[in-house]
Amino acid sequence: MAKTERFEMRLDESSEAAIDAWRDAHMAGASRAQAVRALIERGLAGASAGGPRFSDGEKTLMAFMGDLFRHLGAPAERVDAVCRGFATGNHWAADLEMGGLYSPVSSSASPDDARFVLSVLEMWEVFESAFEDFSEAQRARVLGGEGAQRRGRGARRAAELRFAGFDAVHEPELLRIAEFLVREMRRFGRFAGRSLVAAQGGARRDHAVRLRYYERLLPTLAGRRPTPDEVREFLWLRAEASGAEPATGGRGVSHLKEFSFHRFGLLAPRVNALSRVLTRSAVQFAKAEYGLSQVEWLAVTLLGAFEPVSIGELAYHAMLDAGQMSRTVSGLVERGFVERRRSEEDSRETVLTLTGEGEEMRRRLADAAAARNRHVVGDLPESELAVVYARLDGFIARARQLVD
């Protein structure tokens, strides 16, 4: 066992407050000692990493350079892309725009993720463009050919060959990098205007299976595009690989596999378990992407459904007291996601609405919710899914009779 050394650290009130604020934002529920240890580890990791560290002053100068370039009529797209990278935490954008100038290890906090996303987008661009040039017969062969036959008689043919996107629930950092590359840095124009949130098959392991195939094929693609047989093999690699049980890494809901509600014969525990797991997944995504707490996530979701709405009405829909909701909304207002204004129906009343930034956040949260829903229902046909929803609606109506 490695030796450890115990030491005391005396902190003034301002340092204590700063550490507590960081802990509440990044390690909710942890002790102050755990937060200090995590900060030390992060500092040591940053000190040992290669590449530059841009100061706030250097970032400000970069922004001024963009203004200067525009004033002189010079192209400022690269400077703007780097500045947007600083603003959104995508520091790897500077190294990418400068062609790997700084070091083999990017200055990004996630260089491996950035390189992986770049490779995946390039791979899909190659195979999608090849597929579009095929004849109808060749496309049919790719979508329903031997790959489907190998999976068995009950396998369904693929609907299309199209980039699957990235898993917004379990790997939001990959989605964030892809969206920044496509929307902010104007790379991979083929994917502009698309939702990059995966419906199915967007897990990193699925992309990695295809990427290994692409890397083996790449040396043979000089001067040509992939053939129908190669595209068919590429398409069905993911379909075969994703048949494996999704990895949970020992976290989350893996314990539910071992627990069965059948011996109780009750509906409520099943519905409650499903609701808890989906809510936990939604809150994890909202916290990772926007730093939202569970109550803030709930407030944003409800505002999207009921705005403009008063604090009291929002608290009623959330089943919270008005004081707690008021504090939650104040935090969202300070961060620019929500705005207060006078009601058009009653000038004495203040109502809440989402700002443009808040609405964009709500849309991304909704996209992630749709992806979770598709993941849960799997390959269940729409007709069968409609029956399930109708049955659940009926159960809810009958349950209400017990309390009305």
C-alpha positions in Angstrom: 0.0 0.0 0.0 1.4 3.4 -1.0 2.5 5.7 1.9 0.4 8.8 2.5 1.1 11.9 4.5 -1.4 13.9 6.5 -1.2 17.6 6.6 -3.4 20.6 7.7 -4.4 23.5 5.6 -5.7 26.7 7.0 -8.0 28.7 4.7 -9.4 32.2 5.0 -13.1 32.7 4.5 -12.9 33.8 0.9 -10.9 30.7 -0.1 -13.4 28.5 1.8 -16.3 30.1 -0.1 -14.5 29.7 -3.5 -13.8 26.0 -2.8 -17.4 25.4 -1.6 -18.8 27.1 -4.7 -16.6 25.0 -7.0 -17.6 21.8 -5.1 -21.3 22.6 -5.3 -21.0 23.1 -9.1 -18.8 20.1 -9.9 -18.9 17.6 -7.0 -22.3 18.0 -5.3 -22.4 16.0 -2.1 -18.7 15.8 -1.7 -16.8 17.1 1.4 -14.6 20.1 1.3 -11.5 17.9 1.7 -12.5 15.8 -1.3 -13.0 19.0 -3.3 -9.5 20.3 -2.3 -8.0 16.9 -3.3 -9.7 17.1 -6.7 -8.5 20.7 -7.3 -4.9 19.7 -6.5 -5.1 16.7 -8.9 -6.5 18.9 -11.6 -3.8 21.5 -11.1 -1.0 18.9 -11.2 -2.5 17.4 -14.3 -2.6 20.8 -16.0 0.9 21.6 -15.0 2.3 18.4 -16.6 0.3 18.5 -19.8 1.9 19.7 -23.0 0.9 22.7 -25.1 0.2 26.3 -24.2 -2.1 27.7 -21.6 -3.9 30.8 -22.8 -4.4 33.6 -20.3 -7.4 35.8 -20.2 -5.3 38.6 -21.5 -4.2 36.5 -24.5 -7.7 35.5 -25.2 -8.8 39.2 -25.1 -6.0 40.1 -27.6 -7.2 37.3 -29.9 -10.7 38.8 -29.9 -9.3 42.3 -30.7 -7.3 40.7 -33.6 -10.6 39.5 -35.1 -12.1 43.0 -34.9 -8.9 44.4 -36.5 -9.0 41.9 -39.3 -12.6 42.7 -40.1 -11.8 46.5 -40.1 -9.0 45.9 -42.6 -11.2 43.6 -44.7 -9.0 40.6 -44.0 -10.6 37.1 -43.4 -11.3 36.7 -39.7 -13.0 33.2 -39.7 -10.1 31.4 -38.1 -9.7 33.9 -35.3 -13.4 33.9 -34.7 -13.4 30.1 -34.6 -10.6 30.1 -32.0 -12.4 32.7 -29.9 -15.7 30.7 -30.0 -13.6 27.7 -28.9 -12.4 29.7 -25.8 -15.9 30.8 -25.0 -17.4 27.3 -25.1 -14.5 25.4 -23.5 -13.3 23.9 -26.8 -9.7 25.0 -26.4 -8.6 22.3 -28.8 -9.9 24.5 -31.6 -6.8 26.7 -31.4 -4.5 23.8 -32.0 -6.7 22.5 -34.8 -6.9 25.8 -36.6 -3.1 26.2 -36.3 -2.5 22.7 -37.8 -1.1 21.1 -34.6 1.4 23.9 -34.1 1.7 23.8 -30.4 2.6 20.2 -29.6 1.7 16.6 -30.4 -0.5 16.8 -27.3 -3.2 19.4 -28.0 -3.9 22.2 -25.5 -7.4 20.9 -25.3 -8.8 19.3 -22.1 -10.0 16.4 -24.3 -7.6 16.0 -27.3 -8.3 12.4 -27.7 -12.0 13.1 -27.9 -11.5 15.9 -30.5 -9.3 13.6 -32.7 -11.8 10.8 -32.4 -14.8 13.0 -33.5 -12.8 14.5 -36.4 -12.0 11.0 -37.6 -15.6 9.8 -37.3 -17.0 12.8 -39.2 -14.4 12.4 -42.0 -15.3 8.6 -42.2 -19.0 9.2 -42.5 -18.4 12.0 -45.1 -16.5 9.5 -47.3 -19.1 6.7 -47.0 -22.2 8.9 -47.4 -20.8 10.6 -50.5 -19.9 7.2 -52.0 -23.4 5.8 -51.3 -25.1 8.8 -53.0 -23.3 8.0 -56.2 -24.5 4.4 -56.3 -27.3 3.3 -58.6 -30.7 2.3 -57.1 -29.8 -1.4 -57.4 -26.4 -0.9 -55.7 -28.1 1.1 -52.8 -30.6 -1.7 -52.3 -27.8 -4.2 -52.2 -26.0 -2.2 -49.5 -29.1 -1.6 -47.4 -30.6 -5.1 -47.4 -27.7 -7.3 -48.5 -25.7 -10.1 -47.0 -25.2 -8.1 -43.8 -28.9 -8.5 -42.9 -28.8 -12.1 -43.9 -26.0 -12.8 -41.5 -28.0 -11.4 -38.7 -30.8 -13.9 -39.1 -34.2 -14.2 -40.7 -35.8 -11.8 -38.3 -33.4 -8.9 -39.0 -34.8 -5.8 -40.6 -33.1 -4.1 -43.5 -31.4 -0.8 -42.9 -33.5 2.3 -43.9 -30.6 4.4 -45.1 -26.9 5.0 -44.8 -26.7 8.2 -42.8 -24.4 9.4 -40.0 -25.9 8.1 -36.8 -24.8 11.0 -34.6 -23.4 10.9 -31.1 -25.0 9.7 -27.9 -26.2 12.8 -26.1 -27.1 10.9 -22.9 -23.9 9.0 -22.1 -21.2 10.8 -24.1 -22.3 14.5 -24.4 -18.7 15.6 -24.8 -18.5 14.0 -28.2 -21.7 15.6 -29.3 -20.5 19.0 -28.1 -17.3 18.7 -30.1 -19.1 17.6 -33.2 -21.6 20.5 -33.0 -18.7 23.0 -32.5 -16.8 21.6 -35.5 -19.9 21.7 -37.8 -21.7 24.8 -36.6 -19.0 27.1 -35.3 -15.9 26.1 -37.3 -17.9 25.4 -40.5 -16.2 22.0 -41.0 -18.0 19.0 -42.7 -20.7 21.1 -44.4 -22.5 17.8 -45.3 -23.7 17.7 -41.7 -24.8 21.3 -41.4 -28.4 21.7 -40.5 -28.7 18.1 -39.2 -29.4 17.1 -35.7 -26.2 15.4 -34.5 -28.0 13.7 -31.6 -28.0 9.9 -32.1 -31.3 8.1 -32.5 -29.6 4.7 -32.3 -26.1 3.4 -32.7 -24.3 6.7 -31.7 -22.3 5.1 -29.0 -18.5 5.6 -29.1 -17.9 1.8 -29.3 -20.1 1.6 -32.4 -18.2 4.4 -34.2 -14.9 2.8 -33.1 -15.8 -0.5 -34.7 -16.4 1.2 -38.1 -13.4 3.5 -37.6 -11.1 0.6 -37.4 -12.5 -0.8 -40.6 -12.1 2.6 -42.3 -8.5 3.0 -41.2 -7.7 -0.4 -42.7 -9.4 0.5 -45.9 -8.0 4.1 -46.2 -4.6 3.2 -47.8 -6.5 1.6 -50.7 -8.8 4.6 -51.3 -6.3 6.8 -53.2 -8.0 8.1 -56.3 -11.3 6.2 -55.7 -14.3 5.9 -53.5 -15.5 2.9 -51.5 -17.3 0.2 -53.6 -20.8 -1.0 -52.8 -19.4 -4.2 -51.2 -17.1 -2.0 -48.9 -20.0 0.3 -48.0 -22.2 -2.6 -47.2 -19.5 -4.1 -44.9 -19.1 -0.7 -43.3 -22.9 -0.3 -42.7 -23.4 -3.7 -41.1 -20.4 -3.6 -38.9 -22.2 -1.4 -36.5 -25.4 -3.4 -36.8 -23.6 -6.6 -35.8 -21.4 -4.9 -33.1 -24.4 -3.2 -31.4 -26.1 -6.5 -30.8 -23.9 -6.8 -27.7 -25.3 -5.8 -24.3 -24.7 -2.0 -23.8 -21.9 -1.4 -21.4 -22.7 0.5 -18.2 -19.3 0.5 -16.6 -20.8 -0.7 -13.3 -22.7 2.6 -12.9 -26.2 3.9 -13.3 -28.9 1.3 -13.6 -27.0 -2.0 -14.0 -28.4 -3.2 -10.7 -31.9 -3.2 -12.2 -31.0 -6.1 -14.5 -30.6 -8.3 -11.4 -33.9 -7.2 -9.8 -37.3 -8.3 -11.0 -40.6 -6.8 -10.1 -42.5 -9.9 -11.4 -42.7 -11.4 -7.9 -44.7 -8.4 -6.7 -47.1 -8.3 -9.6 -47.5 -4.5 -9.3 -47.5 -1.7 -11.9 -46.3 1.2 -9.8 -42.8 -0.1 -9.0 -42.1 -0.7 -12.7 -43.3 2.8 -13.8 -41.5 4.4 -10.9 -38.2 2.7 -11.7 -38.5 3.8 -15.3 -39.3 7.3 -14.4 -36.4 7.6 -11.9 -33.8 6.2 -14.3 -34.9 8.5 -17.2 -35.0 11.5 -14.9 -31.6 10.7 -13.5 -30.2 10.4 -17.1 -31.9 13.7 -18.1 -30.4 15.6 -15.1 -26.9 14.1 -15.7 -27.1 15.5 -19.3 -28.4 18.9 -18.2 -25.7 19.2 -15.5 -22.9 18.1 -17.9 -23.9 20.4 -20.7 -25.2 23.5 -18.8 -24.5 23.0 -15.1 -28.2 22.8 -14.3 -29.4 21.3 -11.0 -32.4 19.0 -11.0 -34.8 21.8 -10.0 -33.3 24.1 -12.7 -33.7 21.4 -15.3 -37.3 21.0 -14.2 -38.0 24.7 -14.3 -36.6 25.1 -17.9 -38.6 22.1 -19.1 -41.8 23.5 -17.6 -41.2 27.0 -19.0 -40.9 25.5 -22.4 -44.3 24.0 -22.0 -46.2 26.8 -20.2 -44.4 30.2 -20.8 -45.3 32.9 -20.2 -46.0 31.9 -16.6 -45.8 33.4 -13.2 -43.6 32.1 -10.4 -46.6 30.7 -8.6 -47.9 28.8 -11.6 -44.4 27.4 -12.3 -44.1 26.3 -8.7 -47.5 24.6 -8.9 -46.6 22.7 -12.0 -43.3 21.6 -10.5 -45.0 20.7 -7.2 -42.5 22.9 -5.3 -43.0 25.8 -2.9 -42.9 29.3 -4.4 -39.9 30.3 -2.4 -37.7 27.5 -3.7 -38.9 28.1 -7.3 -38.2 31.9 -6.9 -34.6 31.2 -5.9 -34.2 28.7 -8.8 -35.5 31.2 -11.3 -33.3 34.0 -10.0 -30.2 31.8 -10.8 -31.5 31.1 -14.3 -32.1 34.9 -14.8 -28.6 35.7 -13.7 -27.2 33.2 -16.2 -29.2 34.6 -19.1 -31.6 31.6 -19.6 -34.8 33.2 -18.3 -36.2 36.8 -18.3 -38.9 38.5 -16.2 -41.3 40.9 -17.8 -44.7 42.4 -17.2 -47.7 40.4 -18.1 -49.6 41.6 -21.2 -52.9 40.6 -19.5 -52.2 42.1 -16.1 -49.5 44.8 -15.8 -49.3 44.2 -12.0 -48.1 40.6 -12.6 -44.6 39.5 -13.6 -44.3 36.5 -15.9 -41.3 34.4 -16.9 -40.1 33.4 -20.4 -37.1 31.7 -21.8 -34.5 33.9 -23.5 -33.1 33.0 -26.9 -30.2 31.3 -25.2 -32.6 29.6 -22.8 -34.8 28.3 -25.7 -31.8 26.9 -27.5 -30.8 25.1 -24.3 -34.4 23.8 -23.9 -34.3 22.5 -27.5 -31.1 20.6 -26.9 -32.6 19.1 -23.7 -35.6 18.1 -25.7 -33.5 16.5 -28.4 -31.6 14.5 -25.8 -35.0 13.4 -24.2 -36.1 12.2 -27.6 -32.9 10.2 -28.0 -33.4 8.6 -24.6 -37.0 7.7 -25.5 -35.8 6.1 -28.8 -33.1 4.2 -26.9 -35.6 2.8 -24.4 -38.3 1.7 -26.9 -35.6 0.2 -29.2 -37.0 -1.4 -32.4 -40.6 -1.5 -31.2 -42.7 -0.6 -34.3 -44.8 2.6 -34.1 -48.0 0.6 -34.2 -47.1 -1.4 -31.1 -45.7 1.7 -29.4 -49.0 3.4 -29.9 -50.8 0.5 -28.2 -48.3 0.8 -25.2 -48.9 4.5 -24.8 -52.7 4.0 -25.1 -52.6 1.4 -22.4 -50.5 3.6 -20.1 -52.9 6.5 -20.6 -55.7 4.2 -19.6 -53.9 3.0 -16.5 -53.3 6.7 -15.5 -56.9 7.6 -16.0 -58.1 4.6 -13.9 -55.5 5.4 -11.2 -56.8 9.0 -10.9 -60.2 7.5 -10.0 -58.6 6.3 -6.8 -57.7 9.8 -5.6 -60.3 12.1 -7.2 
